[in-house]
Amino acid sequence: MPAITLRELRQPKILDLLETSEDDLSLEKVSVGEFRKWTLDNPELADNKLIRYEYNFLTERLIVKCMSTATHDSLQTFFNQTFSAFLVGKLGLLGANQLFTVSSGTCMC
């Protein structure tokens, strides 16, 4: 991922970076004051379902989380539904339910 400064880290740029990356975006040495200013300058990020971030004031590290795409979630769902159907066919519904619990996805829809 290309180097980026906190000043450049705005919603359109974040979405662009996360669209092409499978890794979280990490910025080191972000002071508490810089982080507070960034959050005040970018209030739209607080309720954005596509952008998640966390800040550790002890390490002064800001991490913008790379959220799973709809394609990623659909593959998990397909696998879980297929595996569930297989187990239900072999063990019955009660046996399958006692054996495992399925949950997947990160969609905030």
Gaussian input, Z-matrix of N, CA and C with variables (Angstrom, degrees):
# hf/3-21g

backbone

0 1
 N
 C     1     B1
 C     2     B2     1     A1
 N     3     B3     2     A2     1     D1
 C     4     B4     3     A3     2     D2
 C     5     B5     4     A4     3     D3
 N     6     B6     5     A5     4     D4
 C     7     B7     6     A6     5     D5
 C     8     B8     7     A7     6     D6
 N     9     B9     8     A8     7     D7
 C    10    B10     9     A9     8     D8
 C    11    B11    10    A10     9     D9
 N    12    B12    11    A11    10    D10
 C    13    B13    12    A12    11    D11
 C    14    B14    13    A13    12    D12
 N    15    B15    14    A14    13    D13
 C    16    B16    15    A15    14    D14
 C    17    B17    16    A16    15    D15
 N    18    B18    17    A17    16    D16
 C    19    B19    18    A18    17    D17
 C    20    B20    19    A19    18    D18
 N    21    B21    20    A20    19    D19
 C    22    B22    21    A21    20    D20
 C    23    B23    22    A22    21    D21
 N    24    B24    23    A23    22    D22
 C    25    B25    24    A24    23    D23
 C    26    B26    25    A25    24    D24
 N    27    B27    26    A26    25    D25
 C    28    B28    27    A27    26    D26
 C    29    B29    28    A28    27    D27
 N    30    B30    29    A29    28    D28
 C    31    B31    30    A30    29    D29
 C    32    B32    31    A31    30    D30
 N    33    B33    32    A32    31    D31
 C    34    B34    33    A33    32    D32
 C    35    B35    34    A34    33    D33
 N    36    B36    35    A35    34    D34
 C    37    B37    36    A36    35    D35
 C    38    B38    37    A37    36    D36
 N    39    B39    38    A38    37    D37
 C    40    B40    39    A39    38    D38
 C    41    B41    40    A40    39    D39
 N    42    B42    41    A41    40    D40
 C    43    B43    42    A42    41    D41
 C    44    B44    43    A43    42    D42
 N    45    B45    44    A44    43    D43
 C    46    B46    45    A45    44    D44
 C    47    B47    46    A46    45    D45
 N    48    B48    47    A47    46    D46
 C    49    B49    48    A48    47    D47
 C    50    B50    49    A49    48    D48
 N    51    B51    50    A50    49    D49
 C    52    B52    51    A51    50    D50
 C    53    B53    52    A52    51    D51
 N    54    B54    53    A53    52    D52
 C    55    B55    54    A54    53    D53
 C    56    B56    55    A55    54    D54
 N    57    B57    56    A56    55    D55
 C    58    B58    57    A57    56    D56
 C    59    B59    58    A58    57    D57
 N    60    B60    59    A59    58    D58
 C    61    B61    60    A60    59    D59
 C    62    B62    61    A61    60    D60
 N    63    B63    62    A62    61    D61
 C    64    B64    63    A63    62    D62
 C    65    B65    64    A64    63    D63
 N    66    B66    65    A65    64    D64
 C    67    B67    66    A66    65    D65
 C    68    B68    67    A67    66    D66
 N    69    B69    68    A68    67    D67
 C    70    B70    69    A69    68    D68
 C    71    B71    70    A70    69    D69
 N    72    B72    71    A71    70    D70
 C    73    B73    72    A72    71    D71
 C    74    B74    73    A73    72    D72
 N    75    B75    74    A74    73    D73
 C    76    B76    75    A75    74    D74
 C    77    B77    76    A76    75    D75
 N    78    B78    77    A77    76    D76
 C    79    B79    78    A78    77    D77
 C    80    B80    79    A79    78    D78
 N    81    B81    80    A80    79    D79
 C    82    B82    81    A81    80    D80
 C    83    B83    82    A82    81    D81
 N    84    B84    83    A83    82    D82
 C    85    B85    84    A84    83    D83
 C    86    B86    85    A85    84    D84
 N    87    B87    86    A86    85    D85
 C    88    B88    87    A87    86    D86
 C    89    B89    88    A88    87    D87
 N    90    B90    89    A89    88    D88
 C    91    B91    90    A90    89    D89
 C    92    B92    91    A91    90    D90
 N    93    B93    92    A92    91    D91
 C    94    B94    93    A93    92    D92
 C    95    B95    94    A94    93    D93
 N    96    B96    95    A95    94    D94
 C    97    B97    96    A96    95    D95
 C    98    B98    97    A97    96    D96
 N    99    B99    98    A98    97    D97
 C   100   B100    99    A99    98    D98
 C   101   B101   100   A100    99    D99
 N   102   B102   101   A101   100   D100
 C   103   B103   102   A102   101   D101
 C   104   B104   103   A103   102   D102
 N   105   B105   104   A104   103   D103
 C   106   B106   105   A105   104   D104
 C   107   B107   106   A106   105   D105
 N   108   B108   107   A107   106   D106
 C   109   B109   108   A108   107   D107
 C   110   B110   109   A109   108   D108
 N   111   B111   110   A110   109   D109
 C   112   B112   111   A111   110   D110
 C   113   B113   112   A112   111   D111
 N   114   B114   113   A113   112   D112
 C   115   B115   114   A114   113   D113
 C   116   B116   115   A115   114   D114
 N   117   B117   116   A116   115   D115
 C   118   B118   117   A117   116   D116
 C   119   B119   118   A118   117   D117
 N   120   B120   119   A119   118   D118
 C   121   B121   120   A120   119   D119
 C   122   B122   121   A121   120   D120
 N   123   B123   122   A122   121   D121
 C   124   B124   123   A123   122   D122
 C   125   B125   124   A124   123   D123
 N   126   B126   125   A125   124   D124
 C   127   B127   126   A126   125   D125
 C   128   B128   127   A127   126   D126
 N   129   B129   128   A128   127   D127
 C   130   B130   129   A129   128   D128
 C   131   B131   130   A130   129   D129
 N   132   B132   131   A131   130   D130
 C   133   B133   132   A132   131   D131
 C   134   B134   133   A133   132   D132
 N   135   B135   134   A134   133   D133
 C   136   B136   135   A135   134   D134
 C   137   B137   136   A136   135   D135
 N   138   B138   137   A137   136   D136
 C   139   B139   138   A138   137   D137
 C   140   B140   139   A139   138   D138
 N   141   B141   140   A140   139   D139
 C   142   B142   141   A141   140   D140
 C   143   B143   142   A142   141   D141
 N   144   B144   143   A143   142   D142
 C   145   B145   144   A144   143   D143
 C   146   B146   145   A145   144   D144
 N   147   B147   146   A146   145   D145
 C   148   B148   147   A147   146   D146
 C   149   B149   148   A148   147   D147
 N   150   B150   149   A149   148   D148
 C   151   B151   150   A150   149   D149
 C   152   B152   151   A151   150   D150
 N   153   B153   152   A152   151   D151
 C   154   B154   153   A153   152   D152
 C   155   B155   154   A154   153   D153
 N   156   B156   155   A155   154   D154
 C   157   B157   156   A156   155   D155
 C   158   B158   157   A157   156   D156
 N   159   B159   158   A158   157   D157
 C   160   B160   159   A159   158   D158
 C   161   B161   160   A160   159   D159
 N   162   B162   161   A161   160   D160
 C   163   B163   162   A162   161   D161
 C   164   B164   163   A163   162   D162
 N   165   B165   164   A164   163   D163
 C   166   B166   165   A165   164   D164
 C   167   B167   166   A166   165   D165
 N   168   B168   167   A167   166   D166
 C   169   B169   168   A168   167   D167
 C   170   B170   169   A169   168   D168
 N   171   B171   170   A170   169   D169
 C   172   B172   171   A171   170   D170
 C   173   B173   172   A172   171   D171
 N   174   B174   173   A173   172   D172
 C   175   B175   174   A174   173   D173
 C   176   B176   175   A175   174   D174
 N   177   B177   176   A176   175   D175
 C   178   B178   177   A177   176   D176
 C   179   B179   178   A178   177   D177
 N   180   B180   179   A179   178   D178
 C   181   B181   180   A180   179   D179
 C   182   B182   181   A181   180   D180
 N   183   B183   182   A182   181   D181
 C   184   B184   183   A183   182   D182
 C   185   B185   184   A184   183   D183
 N   186   B186   185   A185   184   D184
 C   187   B187   186   A186   185   D185
 C   188   B188   187   A187   186   D186
 N   189   B189   188   A188   187   D187
 C   190   B190   189   A189   188   D188
 C   191   B191   190   A190   189   D189
 N   192   B192   191   A191   190   D190
 C   193   B193   192   A192   191   D191
 C   194   B194   193   A193   192   D192
 N   195   B195   194   A194   193   D193
 C   196   B196   195   A195   194   D194
 C   197   B197   196   A196   195   D195
 N   198   B198   197   A197   196   D196
 C   199   B199   198   A198   197   D197
 C   200   B200   199   A199   198   D198
 N   201   B201   200   A200   199   D199
 C   202   B202   201   A201   200   D200
 C   203   B203   202   A202   201   D201
 N   204   B204   203   A203   202   D202
 C   205   B205   204   A204   203   D203
 C   206   B206   205   A205   204   D204
 N   207   B207   206   A206   205   D205
 C   208   B208   207   A207   206   D206
 C   209   B209   208   A208   207   D207
 N   210   B210   209   A209   208   D208
 C   211   B211   210   A210   209   D209
 C   212   B212   211   A211   210   D210
 N   213   B213   212   A212   211   D211
 C   214   B214   213   A213   212   D212
 C   215   B215   214   A214   213   D213
 N   216   B216   215   A215   214   D214
 C   217   B217   216   A216   215   D215
 C   218   B218   217   A217   216   D216
 N   219   B219   218   A218   217   D217
 C   220   B220   219   A219   218   D218
 C   221   B221   220   A220   219   D219
 N   222   B222   221   A221   220   D220
 C   223   B223   222   A222   221   D221
 C   224   B224   223   A223   222   D222
 N   225   B225   224   A224   223   D223
 C   226   B226   225   A225   224   D224
 C   227   B227   226   A226   225   D225
 N   228   B228   227   A227   226   D226
 C   229   B229   228   A228   227   D227
 C   230   B230   229   A229   228   D228
 N   231   B231   230   A230   229   D229
 C   232   B232   231   A231   230   D230
 C   233   B233   232   A232   231   D231
 N   234   B234   233   A233   232   D232
 C   235   B235   234   A234   233   D233
 C   236   B236   235   A235   234   D234
 N   237   B237   236   A236   235   D235
 C   238   B238   237   A237   236   D236
 C   239   B239   238   A238   237   D237
 N   240   B240   239   A239   238   D238
 C   241   B241   240   A240   239   D239
 C   242   B242   241   A241   240   D240
 N   243   B243   242   A242   241   D241
 C   244   B244   243   A243   242   D242
 C   245   B245   244   A244   243   D243
 N   246   B246   245   A245   244   D244
 C   247   B247   246   A246   245   D245
 C   248   B248   247   A247   246   D246
 N   249   B249   248   A248   247   D247
 C   250   B250   249   A249   248   D248
 C   251   B251   250   A250   249   D249
 N   252   B252   251   A251   250   D250
 C   253   B253   252   A252   251   D251
 C   254   B254   253   A253   252   D252
 N   255   B255   254   A254   253   D253
 C   256   B256   255   A255   254   D254
 C   257   B257   256   A256   255   D255
 N   258   B258   257   A257   256   D256
 C   259   B259   258   A258   257   D257
 C   260   B260   259   A259   258   D258
 N   261   B261   260   A260   259   D259
 C   262   B262   261   A261   260   D260
 C   263   B263   262   A262   261   D261
 N   264   B264   263   A263   262   D262
 C   265   B265   264   A264   263   D263
 C   266   B266   265   A265   264   D264
 N   267   B267   266   A266   265   D265
 C   268   B268   267   A267   266   D266
 C   269   B269   268   A268   267   D267
 N   270   B270   269   A269   268   D268
 C   271   B271   270   A270   269   D269
 C   272   B272   271   A271   270   D270
 N   273   B273   272   A272   271   D271
 C   274   B274   273   A273   272   D272
 C   275   B275   274   A274   273   D273
 N   276   B276   275   A275   274   D274
 C   277   B277   276   A276   275   D275
 C   278   B278   277   A277   276   D276
 N   279   B279   278   A278   277   D277
 C   280   B280   279   A279   278   D278
 C   281   B281   280   A280   279   D279
 N   282   B282   281   A281   280   D280
 C   283   B283   282   A282   281   D281
 C   284   B284   283   A283   282   D282
 N   285   B285   284   A284   283   D283
 C   286   B286   285   A285   284   D284
 C   287   B287   286   A286   285   D285
 N   288   B288   287   A287   286   D286
 C   289   B289   288   A288   287   D287
 C   290   B290   289   A289   288   D288
 N   291   B291   290   A290   289   D289
 C   292   B292   291   A291   290   D290
 C   293   B293   292   A292   291   D291
 N   294   B294   293   A293   292   D292
 C   295   B295   294   A294   293   D293
 C   296   B296   295   A295   294   D294
 N   297   B297   296   A296   295   D295
 C   298   B298   297   A297   296   D296
 C   299   B299   298   A298   297   D297
 N   300   B300   299   A299   298   D298
 C   301   B301   300   A300   299   D299
 C   302   B302   301   A301   300   D300
 N   303   B303   302   A302   301   D301
 C   304   B304   303   A303   302   D302
 C   305   B305   304   A304   303   D303
 N   306   B306   305   A305   304   D304
 C   307   B307   306   A306   305   D305
 C   308   B308   307   A307   306   D306
 N   309   B309   308   A308   307   D307
 C   310   B310   309   A309   308   D308
 C   311   B311   310   A310   309   D309
 N   312   B312   311   A311   310   D310
 C   313   B313   312   A312   311   D311
 C   314   B314   313   A313   312   D312
 N   315   B315   314   A314   313   D313
 C   316   B316   315   A315   314   D314
 C   317   B317   316   A316   315   D315
 N   318   B318   317   A317   316   D316
 C   319   B319   318   A318   317   D317
 C   320   B320   319   A319   318   D318
 N   321   B321   320   A320   319   D319
 C   322   B322   321   A321   320   D320
 C   323   B323   322   A322   321   D321
 N   324   B324   323   A323   322   D322
 C   325   B325   324   A324   323   D323
 C   326   B326   325   A325   324   D324

   B1=1.4440
   B2=1.5284
   B3=1.3279
   B4=1.4592
   B5=1.5252
   B6=1.3289
   B7=1.4590
   B8=1.5232
   B9=1.3224
   B10=1.4580
   B11=1.5174
   B12=1.3205
   B13=1.4614
   B14=1.5207
   B15=1.3131
   B16=1.4561
   B17=1.5289
   B18=1.3104
   B19=1.4647
   B20=1.5388
   B21=1.3161
   B22=1.4642
   B23=1.5289
   B24=1.2976
   B25=1.4659
   B26=1.5258
   B27=1.3186
   B28=1.4629
   B29=1.5223
   B30=1.3160
   B31=1.4632
   B32=1.5276
   B33=1.3376
   B34=1.4785
   B35=1.5268
   B36=1.3284
   B37=1.4612
   B38=1.5289
   B39=1.3297
   B40=1.4660
   B41=1.5216
   B42=1.3208
   B43=1.4646
   B44=1.5200
   B45=1.3241
   B46=1.4591
   B47=1.5262
   B48=1.3258
   B49=1.4659
   B50=1.5292
   B51=1.3153
   B52=1.4595
   B53=1.5269
   B54=1.3281
   B55=1.4630
   B56=1.5228
   B57=1.3182
   B58=1.4629
   B59=1.5238
   B60=1.3174
   B61=1.4618
   B62=1.5181
   B63=1.3217
   B64=1.4633
   B65=1.5311
   B66=1.3186
   B67=1.4565
   B68=1.5209
   B69=1.3258
   B70=1.4510
   B71=1.5218
   B72=1.3185
   B73=1.4486
   B74=1.5173
   B75=1.3247
   B76=1.4572
   B77=1.5211
   B78=1.3326
   B79=1.4638
   B80=1.5212
   B81=1.3091
   B82=1.4665
   B83=1.5324
   B84=1.3153
   B85=1.4710
   B86=1.5225
   B87=1.3227
   B88=1.4580
   B89=1.5228
   B90=1.3063
   B91=1.4663
   B92=1.5321
   B93=1.3205
   B94=1.4603
   B95=1.5277
   B96=1.3167
   B97=1.4642
   B98=1.5206
   B99=1.3240
   B100=1.4696
   B101=1.5332
   B102=1.3399
   B103=1.4576
   B104=1.5297
   B105=1.3217
   B106=1.4722
   B107=1.5236
   B108=1.3227
   B109=1.4627
   B110=1.5247
   B111=1.3219
   B112=1.4705
   B113=1.5243
   B114=1.3380
   B115=1.4684
   B116=1.5293
   B117=1.3271
   B118=1.4683
   B119=1.5278
   B120=1.3245
   B121=1.4699
   B122=1.5236
   B123=1.3292
   B124=1.4712
   B125=1.5271
   B126=1.3394
   B127=1.4759
   B128=1.5305
   B129=1.3348
   B130=1.4693
   B131=1.5212
   B132=1.3195
   B133=1.4623
   B134=1.5283
   B135=1.3146
   B136=1.4677
   B137=1.5287
   B138=1.3132
   B139=1.4642
   B140=1.5254
   B141=1.3078
   B142=1.4584
   B143=1.5217
   B144=1.3401
   B145=1.4634
   B146=1.5246
   B147=1.3264
   B148=1.4638
   B149=1.5218
   B150=1.3226
   B151=1.4639
   B152=1.5229
   B153=1.3024
   B154=1.4668
   B155=1.5195
   B156=1.3082
   B157=1.4589
   B158=1.5174
   B159=1.3086
   B160=1.4639
   B161=1.5197
   B162=1.3271
   B163=1.4564
   B164=1.5211
   B165=1.3252
   B166=1.4566
   B167=1.5231
   B168=1.3318
   B169=1.4615
   B170=1.5285
   B171=1.3191
   B172=1.4622
   B173=1.5376
   B174=1.3186
   B175=1.4647
   B176=1.5233
   B177=1.3389
   B178=1.4669
   B179=1.5260
   B180=1.3169
   B181=1.4631
   B182=1.5265
   B183=1.3324
   B184=1.4477
   B185=1.5268
   B186=1.3210
   B187=1.4594
   B188=1.5249
   B189=1.3303
   B190=1.4588
   B191=1.5179
   B192=1.3207
   B193=1.4575
   B194=1.5189
   B195=1.3052
   B196=1.4593
   B197=1.5226
   B198=1.3158
   B199=1.4562
   B200=1.5302
   B201=1.2893
   B202=1.4635
   B203=1.5160
   B204=1.3115
   B205=1.4548
   B206=1.5265
   B207=1.3196
   B208=1.4710
   B209=1.5239
   B210=1.3238
   B211=1.4739
   B212=1.5169
   B213=1.3275
   B214=1.4655
   B215=1.5231
   B216=1.3198
   B217=1.4570
   B218=1.5233
   B219=1.3327
   B220=1.4691
   B221=1.5220
   B222=1.3259
   B223=1.4642
   B224=1.5242
   B225=1.3213
   B226=1.4612
   B227=1.5210
   B228=1.3118
   B229=1.4616
   B230=1.5250
   B231=1.3356
   B232=1.4607
   B233=1.5248
   B234=1.3391
   B235=1.4607
   B236=1.5249
   B237=1.3212
   B238=1.4630
   B239=1.5271
   B240=1.3154
   B241=1.4646
   B242=1.5276
   B243=1.3308
   B244=1.4585
   B245=1.5217
   B246=1.3329
   B247=1.4643
   B248=1.5257
   B249=1.3234
   B250=1.4689
   B251=1.5238
   B252=1.3298
   B253=1.4624
   B254=1.5255
   B255=1.3253
   B256=1.4615
   B257=1.5275
   B258=1.3416
   B259=1.4636
   B260=1.5213
   B261=1.3246
   B262=1.4607
   B263=1.5186
   B264=1.3308
   B265=1.4556
   B266=1.5172
   B267=1.3117
   B268=1.4702
   B269=1.5253
   B270=1.3483
   B271=1.4599
   B272=1.5228
   B273=1.3193
   B274=1.4589
   B275=1.5198
   B276=1.3115
   B277=1.4590
   B278=1.5244
   B279=1.3216
   B280=1.4614
   B281=1.5212
   B282=1.3174
   B283=1.4592
   B284=1.5160
   B285=1.3233
   B286=1.4615
   B287=1.5209
   B288=1.3384
   B289=1.4696
   B290=1.5219
   B291=1.3222
   B292=1.4578
   B293=1.5213
   B294=1.3074
   B295=1.4552
   B296=1.5204
   B297=1.3118
   B298=1.4623
   B299=1.5238
   B300=1.3208
   B301=1.4531
   B302=1.5203
   B303=1.2979
   B304=1.4702
   B305=1.5124
   B306=1.3230
   B307=1.4706
   B308=1.5113
   B309=1.3050
   B310=1.4446
   B311=1.5052
   B312=1.3294
   B313=1.4482
   B314=1.5131
   B315=1.3056
   B316=1.4548
   B317=1.5100
   B318=1.3176
   B319=1.4583
   B320=1.5254
   B321=1.3099
   B322=1.4481
   B323=1.5338
   B324=1.3454
   B325=1.4654
   B326=1.5131
   A1=107.98
   A2=117.57
   A3=119.55
   A4=111.82
   A5=115.59
   A6=120.12
   A7=109.05
   A8=115.65
   A9=120.76
   A10=108.55
   A11=115.97
   A12=120.10
   A13=109.18
   A14=115.39
   A15=120.60
   A16=110.40
   A17=117.32
   A18=121.93
   A19=111.59
   A20=116.58
   A21=121.50
   A22=112.77
   A23=116.43
   A24=122.01
   A25=110.53
   A26=115.45
   A27=123.81
   A28=108.16
   A29=116.46
   A30=120.92
   A31=113.97
   A32=121.08
   A33=118.57
   A34=112.65
   A35=116.58
   A36=120.45
   A37=110.45
   A38=117.22
   A39=121.20
   A40=109.99
   A41=116.86
   A42=120.25
   A43=111.26
   A44=116.49
   A45=120.71
   A46=110.86
   A47=117.25
   A48=121.36
   A49=111.60
   A50=116.84
   A51=120.32
   A52=111.83
   A53=116.83
   A54=120.42
   A55=111.76
   A56=116.31
   A57=120.49
   A58=112.69
   A59=117.47
   A60=120.02
   A61=111.29
   A62=115.16
   A63=120.42
   A64=110.58
   A65=115.89
   A66=121.04
   A67=110.33
   A68=115.96
   A69=120.74
   A70=109.11
   A71=116.00
   A72=122.86
   A73=107.82
   A74=117.73
   A75=121.69
   A76=110.31
   A77=115.50
   A78=121.41
   A79=107.72
   A80=115.48
   A81=121.71
   A82=110.21
   A83=115.30
   A84=123.08
   A85=112.84
   A86=115.34
   A87=121.92
   A88=106.62
   A89=117.10
   A90=120.07
   A91=110.45
   A92=115.68
   A93=120.84
   A94=109.42
   A95=117.02
   A96=121.07
   A97=112.10
   A98=116.49
   A99=120.46
   A100=110.70
   A101=115.71
   A102=119.70
   A103=110.97
   A104=117.11
   A105=120.46
   A106=111.07
   A107=116.57
   A108=120.85
   A109=110.14
   A110=117.08
   A111=121.52
   A112=110.90
   A113=117.06
   A114=119.78
   A115=111.26
   A116=117.49
   A117=120.27
   A118=111.58
   A119=116.57
   A120=121.53
   A121=112.90
   A122=117.37
   A123=122.40
   A124=111.93
   A125=118.05
   A126=119.62
   A127=113.34
   A128=117.05
   A129=120.10
   A130=112.39
   A131=117.93
   A132=120.69
   A133=112.45
   A134=116.65
   A135=120.40
   A136=112.54
   A137=118.33
   A138=121.73
   A139=113.10
   A140=117.35
   A141=120.65
   A142=109.43
   A143=117.39
   A144=121.73
   A145=112.77
   A146=116.68
   A147=120.14
   A148=112.96
   A149=116.55
   A150=120.36
   A151=109.47
   A152=115.99
   A153=122.35
   A154=107.58
   A155=116.37
   A156=119.29
   A157=109.79
   A158=115.07
   A159=120.92
   A160=108.13
   A161=114.78
   A162=120.50
   A163=109.38
   A164=116.15
   A165=121.86
   A166=107.48
   A167=116.12
   A168=119.29
   A169=112.75
   A170=117.52
   A171=119.85
   A172=111.72
   A173=116.19
   A174=120.27
   A175=112.51
   A176=116.23
   A177=122.93
   A178=111.30
   A179=114.56
   A180=120.73
   A181=109.95
   A182=116.00
   A183=123.18
   A184=107.72
   A185=115.59
   A186=120.48
   A187=108.17
   A188=115.38
   A189=121.38
   A190=105.74
   A191=115.73
   A192=121.81
   A193=111.50
   A194=115.06
   A195=122.09
   A196=107.37
   A197=116.94
   A198=121.51
   A199=110.05
   A200=115.77
   A201=120.77
   A202=110.49
   A203=114.79
   A204=120.06
   A205=109.95
   A206=116.24
   A207=120.62
   A208=110.46
   A209=117.53
   A210=121.15
   A211=110.26
   A212=116.84
   A213=121.67
   A214=109.99
   A215=116.44
   A216=120.42
   A217=111.82
   A218=117.26
   A219=119.80
   A220=111.18
   A221=117.80
   A222=120.62
   A223=111.31
   A224=116.82
   A225=120.10
   A226=110.68
   A227=115.72
   A228=120.26
   A229=110.90
   A230=117.39
   A231=121.62
   A232=110.72
   A233=117.09
   A234=120.63
   A235=110.76
   A236=117.01
   A237=120.46
   A238=111.94
   A239=117.67
   A240=120.03
   A241=110.85
   A242=117.32
   A243=121.32
   A244=110.99
   A245=116.53
   A246=121.12
   A247=110.79
   A248=116.17
   A249=120.11
   A250=110.93
   A251=116.70
   A252=120.74
   A253=110.94
   A254=116.93
   A255=121.16
   A256=110.54
   A257=116.76
   A258=120.02
   A259=112.02
   A260=117.32
   A261=119.88
   A262=109.86
   A263=116.72
   A264=120.90
   A265=112.62
   A266=118.28
   A267=122.54
   A268=113.04
   A269=117.53
   A270=121.39
   A271=114.39
   A272=116.56
   A273=119.98
   A274=109.72
   A275=115.53
   A276=120.72
   A277=112.27
   A278=117.35
   A279=120.53
   A280=111.14
   A281=117.74
   A282=121.12
   A283=112.25
   A284=117.31
   A285=121.25
   A286=110.87
   A287=116.81
   A288=120.35
   A289=112.42
   A290=116.86
   A291=119.86
   A292=111.75
   A293=116.35
   A294=120.94
   A295=113.49
   A296=117.29
   A297=118.73
   A298=111.52
   A299=114.82
   A300=123.29
   A301=107.13
   A302=115.98
   A303=120.46
   A304=109.28
   A305=114.38
   A306=120.72
   A307=106.57
   A308=115.77
   A309=119.47
   A310=109.93
   A311=113.52
   A312=119.94
   A313=112.71
   A314=113.00
   A315=120.39
   A316=110.75
   A317=116.80
   A318=120.93
   A319=109.82
   A320=116.34
   A321=121.67
   A322=109.13
   A323=116.42
   A324=121.64
   A325=110.85
   D1=137.81
   D2=-178.26
   D3=-67.08
   D4=152.74
   D5=177.87
   D6=-66.71
   D7=140.74
   D8=-179.34
   D9=-143.18
   D10=147.18
   D11=178.65
   D12=-97.06
   D13=163.00
   D14=179.64
   D15=-61.11
   D16=-36.68
   D17=179.86
   D18=-61.16
   D19=-35.47
   D20=-179.72
   D21=-79.27
   D22=-13.64
   D23=-173.18
   D24=-80.00
   D25=83.32
   D26=178.51
   D27=-118.35
   D28=165.45
   D29=-174.37
   D30=-51.04
   D31=-51.25
   D32=-178.61
   D33=-61.39
   D34=-39.88
   D35=-179.45
   D36=-67.83
   D37=-41.10
   D38=178.78
   D39=-60.79
   D40=-48.22
   D41=-179.34
   D42=-61.97
   D43=-39.09
   D44=177.84
   D45=-63.68
   D46=-45.42
   D47=-179.62
   D48=-65.60
   D49=-42.92
   D50=-177.33
   D51=-70.88
   D52=-27.26
   D53=179.03
   D54=-65.66
   D55=-30.04
   D56=-175.98
   D57=-105.61
   D58=8.31
   D59=-175.74
   D60=-128.27
   D61=151.98
   D62=173.07
   D63=-110.58
   D64=3.75
   D65=-179.11
   D66=-110.88
   D67=156.03
   D68=173.47
   D69=-69.46
   D70=152.94
   D71=177.15
   D72=-95.69
   D73=124.08
   D74=-174.65
   D75=-122.22
   D76=131.46
   D77=174.90
   D78=-119.81
   D79=127.20
   D80=-178.99
   D81=-96.56
   D82=159.06
   D83=174.82
   D84=57.12
   D85=47.59
   D86=174.69
   D87=-100.61
   D88=111.84
   D89=-176.96
   D90=-69.28
   D91=163.29
   D92=178.95
   D93=-59.79
   D94=-42.25
   D95=179.04
   D96=-62.32
   D97=-42.65
   D98=178.53
   D99=-64.32
   D100=-40.97
   D101=179.16
   D102=-64.30
   D103=-44.31
   D104=178.81
   D105=-60.85
   D106=-44.39
   D107=178.44
   D108=-62.00
   D109=-42.93
   D110=179.85
   D111=-60.47
   D112=-44.15
   D113=-179.92
   D114=-67.97
   D115=-35.55
   D116=177.38
   D117=-70.05
   D118=-36.50
   D119=179.21
   D120=-75.46
   D121=-16.35
   D122=-177.02
   D123=-130.00
   D124=58.72
   D125=-175.81
   D126=-63.71
   D127=-22.34
   D128=-179.36
   D129=-67.27
   D130=-16.96
   D131=-179.17
   D132=-75.43
   D133=-24.94
   D134=-175.39
   D135=-61.58
   D136=-36.95
   D137=-177.03
   D138=-110.41
   D139=13.12
   D140=-178.81
   D141=-77.83
   D142=123.26
   D143=-177.73
   D144=-74.19
   D145=-16.48
   D146=-177.88
   D147=-95.00
   D148=-14.18
   D149=-176.03
   D150=-122.49
   D151=124.43
   D152=174.81
   D153=-125.25
   D154=142.09
   D155=178.59
   D156=-143.27
   D157=158.14
   D158=175.92
   D159=-140.65
   D160=148.42
   D161=-178.83
   D162=-129.86
   D163=132.13
   D164=176.56
   D165=-110.54
   D166=109.07
   D167=-176.82
   D168=-71.50
   D169=-20.83
   D170=178.38
   D171=-72.72
   D172=-41.01
   D173=179.81
   D174=-97.19
   D175=-6.10
   D176=-177.33
   D177=55.44
   D178=47.01
   D179=-177.55
   D180=-120.20
   D181=128.30
   D182=176.04
   D183=-107.88
   D184=127.60
   D185=179.28
   D186=-121.61
   D187=124.56
   D188=172.51
   D189=-98.64
   D190=120.33
   D191=-173.01
   D192=-79.24
   D193=136.84
   D194=174.97
   D195=-86.55
   D196=108.40
   D197=-177.70
   D198=-82.53
   D199=149.31
   D200=178.57
   D201=-63.66
   D202=145.09
   D203=177.22
   D204=-84.11
   D205=167.69
   D206=177.79
   D207=-60.81
   D208=-35.20
   D209=178.59
   D210=-63.44
   D211=-45.16
   D212=178.78
   D213=-59.34
   D214=-46.90
   D215=-179.53
   D216=-63.86
   D217=-38.75
   D218=-178.16
   D219=-66.01
   D220=-34.75
   D221=177.91
   D222=-66.78
   D223=-40.71
   D224=176.48
   D225=-63.03
   D226=-44.36
   D227=-179.74
   D228=-62.46
   D229=-45.17
   D230=178.78
   D231=-58.83
   D232=-47.42
   D233=179.99
   D234=-60.50
   D235=-47.67
   D236=-177.89
   D237=-63.97
   D238=-41.08
   D239=178.97
   D240=-66.51
   D241=-41.17
   D242=179.83
   D243=-65.33
   D244=-45.06
   D245=179.54
   D246=-65.38
   D247=-41.16
   D248=178.19
   D249=-60.60
   D250=-46.17
   D251=-179.90
   D252=-61.82
   D253=-39.49
   D254=177.89
   D255=-61.17
   D256=-49.12
   D257=-178.74
   D258=-65.45
   D259=-39.54
   D260=178.03
   D261=-62.26
   D262=-39.87
   D263=177.67
   D264=-64.14
   D265=-35.47
   D266=-178.55
   D267=-86.14
   D268=-38.84
   D269=-171.74
   D270=-112.56
   D271=-10.46
   D272=-172.44
   D273=84.50
   D274=163.33
   D275=-175.89
   D276=-62.46
   D277=-45.98
   D278=-179.08
   D279=-63.05
   D280=-45.13
   D281=179.35
   D282=-63.22
   D283=-41.72
   D284=178.79
   D285=-65.67
   D286=-42.29
   D287=179.86
   D288=-65.52
   D289=-32.59
   D290=178.76
   D291=-76.25
   D292=-24.33
   D293=-175.87
   D294=-81.35
   D295=-37.65
   D296=-175.79
   D297=-157.17
   D298=162.62
   D299=174.22
   D300=-122.22
   D301=136.41
   D302=-178.36
   D303=-111.94
   D304=133.74
   D305=168.78
   D306=-153.27
   D307=147.18
   D308=-179.94
   D309=-160.81
   D310=171.00
   D311=173.37
   D312=92.81
   D313=158.24
   D314=178.66
   D315=-130.91
   D316=10.48
   D317=-177.64
   D318=-63.46
   D319=131.79
   D320=-179.74
   D321=-102.52
   D322=30.88
   D323=-174.95
   D324=-70.94

